[in-house]
Structures are given as C-alpha cells and as structure tokens.
Amino acid sequence: EERSMEANKVKQGSMGASRTRSIAFVALTIALLGVSAWVSIPIGPVMLTLQMFAVMFAIMVLTPKQCMASIAGYLALGAIGLPMFSGMRGGIGMLMGPTGGYLWGFLLAAAVALLVREGLRRAIGEKGVSGPMAIVVDMVACLAFIIATYVCGCFQYAAVVGVDLAAAFMVTIAPFAVPDLLKAVAAVLCARAVLRALPKR
C-alpha cells in the first residue's frame, strides 16, 4: 500500500510538472504570436507580418492541444482589445473587418494542418517522423495551413469590401504567396532545430 501511495505521488508530481510545462509553452506561444504581429509591413490594405511563420512553427513544435489553445488564447486576448494584432491593434472589429478572416482563419487552418500532418505521419510510418521525409510532411502541412488561411481571408475580404474573389485574390493573396512560402521553409527548419534541442515528450 505504501508503494502504491508513493507511486501515485510520483505520478501526480509528473502530471503537475507536465501541466505546468504545457501552460508555459502556450503562454510563450501567445506572446510570440503577439510580437510577430507587431513586425509588420503594409502592402495595400493587408499587413505583411511574421504571424504565419509563428503559427506554422507552433504547429510543428507544440502538441495539437497546445497549438490550438495558443491560437485561441491569442485571438481571445486580441478580441477583448489587447494590442495583439498587426499595428499593435486589438478589438473584435479587427476580426470582423476586411482582413479579419486571416486572423480567425489561423484557428481553422491550424486544425487542417494538424490533421494533414498527423495523417501523413501515420500513412508513412516511422519515416514520417524522422529523416528527410519529415521535412516533406511538415512542408505539406504548412502548405495546407497557408491555403486554408488564404481561403478564409480572401472570402471575408471579398464579402466585407464588396469585391469579387479575383480582385480579393490580387490584393490579399498574390503579394504574399512567395513570402509565406519562405516563412514555411524557415518555420520547418527552425522547428526541427528546436525539437532536436528539447527533451523527448
């Protein structure tokens, strides 16, 4: 009985440490998302920021629950008015405005990317989690994230501004496609370096 009680204490301590670590990762990622939004360059009505890089990095480094919690927390803090979005702005109006689809779209797109990544890793097996194939899997997941984000953002911009999808595409997607692909490559490489440095979960 004493051994059982001791084992339970060890287990509870391990779970507590894991929970604390998870909360810390989520908090750090929310901060990273906020800072990445502040680094912005205006290209027409849409800002070029490092948010896409930050979210793709989170998709590959965090667990799915941590990743989704981080994005949801970031959006919630921005929605209540904290300066979490581009230009150090906040408020629900940012989510409802012309470019808001690119913000709430992060949550949907991250879910899509996580599903794609997990599906590919399971289909490929051990090669999906190690070696050169891991880079391919992560790049495909990043592309899925980018496309899903673009769909949400483009449709909302077209609806709010009152233009057709072709015009919305030229304003909100065409100027950002190449930079976002470069961010995907950088996110994959950075994530692999970080995961090598972190202890196995």
Residue pairs with C-beta under 8 A, 6 or more apart in sequence:
22 63
22 65
22 66
25 62
25 66
25 70
26 62
26 66
26 69
26 70
26 73
29 54
29 58
29 62
29 66
29 67
29 70
29 74
30 70
30 73
30 74
30 77
32 54
32 57
32 58
33 51
33 54
33 55
33 58
33 70
33 71
33 74
33 84
34 74
34 77
34 78
34 82
34 83
34 84
36 49
36 50
36 51
36 53
36 54
37 49
37 50
37 51
37 84
37 85
37 86
37 88
38 49
38 83
38 86
38 87
38 88
39 49
39 50
40 47
40 48
40 49
40 86
40 87
41 47
41 48
41 49
42 48
43 175
43 176
44 171
44 175
45 98
45 99
45 157
45 171
45 172
46 99
46 102
46 171
46 172
46 175
46 176
47 86
47 87
47 99
48 175
48 176
48 179
49 86
50 183
51 86
51 106
52 145
52 146
52 149
52 180
52 183
52 184
53 183
53 184
53 186
53 187
55 71
55 106
55 109
55 110
55 145
56 113
56 142
56 145
56 183
56 184
56 187
56 188
56 191
57 187
57 190
57 191
58 66
58 67
58 70
58 71
58 110
59 67
59 110
59 113
59 114
59 117
59 141
59 142
59 145
60 117
60 138
60 141
60 187
60 188
60 191
60 192
60 195
61 191
61 194
61 195
61 198
62 70
63 201
64 114
64 118
67 110
67 114
68 107
68 110
68 111
68 114
71 106
71 107
71 110
72 107
74 84
74 106
75 95
75 103
75 104
75 106
75 107
77 84
77 90
78 84
78 85
78 90
78 91
78 94
78 95
78 103
79 90
79 91
79 92
79 94
79 95
80 90
80 92
81 90
81 91
82 90
83 89
83 90
84 90
85 94
85 103
94 100
94 103
95 103
95 104
96 160
97 160
98 156
98 157
98 160
98 161
99 153
99 156
99 157
99 172
100 156
100 160
101 152
101 153
101 154
101 155
101 156
101 157
102 149
102 152
102 153
102 156
102 172
104 152
105 148
105 149
105 151
105 152
105 153
105 156
106 149
108 148
108 152
109 144
109 145
109 146
109 147
109 148
109 149
109 152
110 145
112 144
112 145
112 148
113 141
113 142
113 144
113 145
113 148
114 141
116 140
116 141
116 144
117 137
117 138
117 140
117 141
120 128
120 137
120 140
120 141
121 128
121 129
121 137
122 128
124 133
124 137
127 133
127 134
128 134
128 137
134 192
135 188
135 192
138 188
138 191
138 192
139 184
139 185
139 188
142 184
142 187
142 188
143 184
146 180
146 181
146 184
150 172
150 173
153 172
153 173
154 165
154 168
154 169
154 172
154 173
155 165
155 168
157 163
157 168
157 171
157 172
158 164
158 165
158 167
158 168
161 168
163 171
